[in-house]
C-alpha cells in the first residue's frame, strides 16, 4: 500500500461523528478555508453547484439555531466552526432559470450559445423523462440536496486529512430553521432550503468505541 493510500484510509478511520468538541481548540482560518474550498471544488450533476454555505460564527445566531435543532445540542456550543448547507429550490433549478442560464452556463462555465442550448434541452429531458420528476417539487429539491451531500462529504474528508473532527447535523426542524434564517435576512426562501448542517472542531475526548462497518464482501459485489 502506498503512503497516499495509507494516508487516505487513516483519515477515514480517524473520522467519526464528534458530538462534543473542545471549545478551547479553534480551527484556524487557513484550515477552515481549505475545508470550504474542498466543498467549492466538488462535483455536481451537470456541474450546476446547487449549494450555498452559511458559515455561522455569531454566537447568538448559533444559540437560536440550537433552539430548533435537537440533533446539535452539544455540537453548537462547543464546536469551533459551524455551517448550514443550503440547497437550491426547484424554481431556481429549472432549465430556463436565471441561475442555470446566466450564472452557471454563461458566467461560470462560459458555454457558447449552441452548447448552452443543447445542454438546456438535455437537462430538461433529464428532469422530465430520465428521472421522471415531473411536477414533484419535493423530489427535485431532494435531488439538489444529494448534490450538496457530495460537497459535504468532501468537507469531512478534507477535515479528517487535516486532523480536524466533524459531525453532520440532520436533527433539526426544517421549517422553523428556514423561517429563522429568512427572518435574519440570510436565506431567500423562494431560492434556498436547508439540506444539512455540520460542525467542525477538535474532539474533547476520543471515540468511546472503534469504528464499526459492514465487511467489504457485504458492501461490494464484483460482477
Secondary structure as a PSIPRED ss2 file (coil, helix, strand):
# PSIPRED VFORMAT (PSIPRED V4.0)

   1 X C   1.000  0.000  0.000
   2 X C   1.000  0.000  0.000
   3 X H   0.000  1.000  0.000
   4 X H   0.000  1.000  0.000
   5 X H   0.000  1.000  0.000
   6 X H   0.000  1.000  0.000
   7 X H   0.000  1.000  0.000
   8 X H   0.000  1.000  0.000
   9 X H   0.000  1.000  0.000
  10 X H   0.000  1.000  0.000
  11 X H   0.000  1.000  0.000
  12 X H   0.000  1.000  0.000
  13 X H   0.000  1.000  0.000
  14 X H   0.000  1.000  0.000
  15 X C   1.000  0.000  0.000
  16 X C   1.000  0.000  0.000
  17 X E   0.000  0.000  1.000
  18 X C   1.000  0.000  0.000
  19 X C   1.000  0.000  0.000
  20 X C   1.000  0.000  0.000
  21 X E   0.000  0.000  1.000
  22 X C   1.000  0.000  0.000
  23 X C   1.000  0.000  0.000
  24 X C   1.000  0.000  0.000
  25 X C   1.000  0.000  0.000
  26 X C   1.000  0.000  0.000
  27 X C   1.000  0.000  0.000
  28 X C   1.000  0.000  0.000
  29 X H   0.000  1.000  0.000
  30 X H   0.000  1.000  0.000
  31 X H   0.000  1.000  0.000
  32 X H   0.000  1.000  0.000
  33 X H   0.000  1.000  0.000
  34 X H   0.000  1.000  0.000
  35 X H   0.000  1.000  0.000
  36 X H   0.000  1.000  0.000
  37 X H   0.000  1.000  0.000
  38 X H   0.000  1.000  0.000
  39 X H   0.000  1.000  0.000
  40 X H   0.000  1.000  0.000
  41 X C   1.000  0.000  0.000
  42 X C   1.000  0.000  0.000
  43 X C   1.000  0.000  0.000
  44 X C   1.000  0.000  0.000
  45 X H   0.000  1.000  0.000
  46 X H   0.000  1.000  0.000
  47 X H   0.000  1.000  0.000
  48 X C   1.000  0.000  0.000
  49 X C   1.000  0.000  0.000
  50 X C   1.000  0.000  0.000
  51 X E   0.000  0.000  1.000
  52 X E   0.000  0.000  1.000
  53 X E   0.000  0.000  1.000
  54 X E   0.000  0.000  1.000
  55 X E   0.000  0.000  1.000
  56 X C   1.000  0.000  0.000
  57 X C   1.000  0.000  0.000
  58 X C   1.000  0.000  0.000
  59 X H   0.000  1.000  0.000
  60 X H   0.000  1.000  0.000
  61 X H   0.000  1.000  0.000
  62 X H   0.000  1.000  0.000
  63 X H   0.000  1.000  0.000
  64 X H   0.000  1.000  0.000
  65 X H   0.000  1.000  0.000
  66 X H   0.000  1.000  0.000
  67 X C   1.000  0.000  0.000
  68 X C   1.000  0.000  0.000
  69 X C   1.000  0.000  0.000
  70 X H   0.000  1.000  0.000
  71 X H   0.000  1.000  0.000
  72 X H   0.000  1.000  0.000
  73 X C   1.000  0.000  0.000
  74 X C   1.000  0.000  0.000
  75 X H   0.000  1.000  0.000
  76 X H   0.000  1.000  0.000
  77 X H   0.000  1.000  0.000
  78 X H   0.000  1.000  0.000
  79 X C   1.000  0.000  0.000
  80 X C   1.000  0.000  0.000
  81 X E   0.000  0.000  1.000
  82 X E   0.000  0.000  1.000
  83 X E   0.000  0.000  1.000
  84 X E   0.000  0.000  1.000
  85 X E   0.000  0.000  1.000
  86 X E   0.000  0.000  1.000
  87 X E   0.000  0.000  1.000
  88 X E   0.000  0.000  1.000
  89 X C   1.000  0.000  0.000
  90 X H   0.000  1.000  0.000
  91 X H   0.000  1.000  0.000
  92 X H   0.000  1.000  0.000
  93 X H   0.000  1.000  0.000
  94 X C   1.000  0.000  0.000
  95 X C   1.000  0.000  0.000
  96 X C   1.000  0.000  0.000
  97 X C   1.000  0.000  0.000
  98 X H   0.000  1.000  0.000
  99 X H   0.000  1.000  0.000
 100 X H   0.000  1.000  0.000
 101 X H   0.000  1.000  0.000
 102 X H   0.000  1.000  0.000
 103 X H   0.000  1.000  0.000
 104 X H   0.000  1.000  0.000
 105 X H   0.000  1.000  0.000
 106 X H   0.000  1.000  0.000
 107 X H   0.000  1.000  0.000
 108 X H   0.000  1.000  0.000
 109 X C   1.000  0.000  0.000
 110 X C   1.000  0.000  0.000
 111 X C   1.000  0.000  0.000
 112 X C   1.000  0.000  0.000
 113 X H   0.000  1.000  0.000
 114 X H   0.000  1.000  0.000
 115 X H   0.000  1.000  0.000
 116 X H   0.000  1.000  0.000
 117 X H   0.000  1.000  0.000
 118 X H   0.000  1.000  0.000
 119 X H   0.000  1.000  0.000
 120 X H   0.000  1.000  0.000
 121 X H   0.000  1.000  0.000
 122 X H   0.000  1.000  0.000
 123 X H   0.000  1.000  0.000
 124 X H   0.000  1.000  0.000
 125 X H   0.000  1.000  0.000
 126 X H   0.000  1.000  0.000
 127 X H   0.000  1.000  0.000
 128 X H   0.000  1.000  0.000
 129 X H   0.000  1.000  0.000
 130 X H   0.000  1.000  0.000
 131 X C   1.000  0.000  0.000
 132 X C   1.000  0.000  0.000
 133 X C   1.000  0.000  0.000
 134 X C   1.000  0.000  0.000
 135 X C   1.000  0.000  0.000
 136 X C   1.000  0.000  0.000
 137 X H   0.000  1.000  0.000
 138 X H   0.000  1.000  0.000
 139 X H   0.000  1.000  0.000
 140 X H   0.000  1.000  0.000
 141 X H   0.000  1.000  0.000
 142 X H   0.000  1.000  0.000
 143 X H   0.000  1.000  0.000
 144 X H   0.000  1.000  0.000
 145 X H   0.000  1.000  0.000
 146 X H   0.000  1.000  0.000
 147 X H   0.000  1.000  0.000
 148 X H   0.000  1.000  0.000
 149 X H   0.000  1.000  0.000
 150 X H   0.000  1.000  0.000
 151 X H   0.000  1.000  0.000
 152 X H   0.000  1.000  0.000
 153 X H   0.000  1.000  0.000
 154 X H   0.000  1.000  0.000
 155 X H   0.000  1.000  0.000
 156 X H   0.000  1.000  0.000
 157 X H   0.000  1.000  0.000
 158 X H   0.000  1.000  0.000
 159 X H   0.000  1.000  0.000
 160 X H   0.000  1.000  0.000
 161 X H   0.000  1.000  0.000
 162 X C   1.000  0.000  0.000
 163 X C   1.000  0.000  0.000
 164 X C   1.000  0.000  0.000
 165 X E   0.000  0.000  1.000
 166 X E   0.000  0.000  1.000
 167 X E   0.000  0.000  1.000
 168 X E   0.000  0.000  1.000
 169 X E   0.000  0.000  1.000
 170 X C   1.000  0.000  0.000
 171 X C   1.000  0.000  0.000
 172 X C   1.000  0.000  0.000
 173 X C   1.000  0.000  0.000
 174 X H   0.000  1.000  0.000
 175 X H   0.000  1.000  0.000
 176 X H   0.000  1.000  0.000
 177 X H   0.000  1.000  0.000
 178 X H   0.000  1.000  0.000
 179 X H   0.000  1.000  0.000
 180 X H   0.000  1.000  0.000
 181 X H   0.000  1.000  0.000
 182 X H   0.000  1.000  0.000
 183 X H   0.000  1.000  0.000
 184 X C   1.000  0.000  0.000
 185 X C   1.000  0.000  0.000
 186 X C   1.000  0.000  0.000
 187 X C   1.000  0.000  0.000
 188 X C   1.000  0.000  0.000
 189 X C   1.000  0.000  0.000
 190 X C   1.000  0.000  0.000
 191 X C   1.000  0.000  0.000
 192 X E   0.000  0.000  1.000
 193 X E   0.000  0.000  1.000
 194 X E   0.000  0.000  1.000
 195 X E   0.000  0.000  1.000
 196 X E   0.000  0.000  1.000
 197 X E   0.000  0.000  1.000
 198 X E   0.000  0.000  1.000
 199 X E   0.000  0.000  1.000
 200 X E   0.000  0.000  1.000
 201 X E   0.000  0.000  1.000
 202 X C   1.000  0.000  0.000
 203 X E   0.000  0.000  1.000
 204 X C   1.000  0.000  0.000
 205 X C   1.000  0.000  0.000
 206 X C   1.000  0.000  0.000
 207 X C   1.000  0.000  0.000
 208 X C   1.000  0.000  0.000
 209 X C   1.000  0.000  0.000
 210 X C   1.000  0.000  0.000
 211 X C   1.000  0.000  0.000
 212 X C   1.000  0.000  0.000
 213 X C   1.000  0.000  0.000
 214 X C   1.000  0.000  0.000
 215 X C   1.000  0.000  0.000
 216 X H   0.000  1.000  0.000
 217 X H   0.000  1.000  0.000
 218 X H   0.000  1.000  0.000
 219 X H   0.000  1.000  0.000
 220 X C   1.000  0.000  0.000
 221 X C   1.000  0.000  0.000
 222 X C   1.000  0.000  0.000
 223 X C   1.000  0.000  0.000
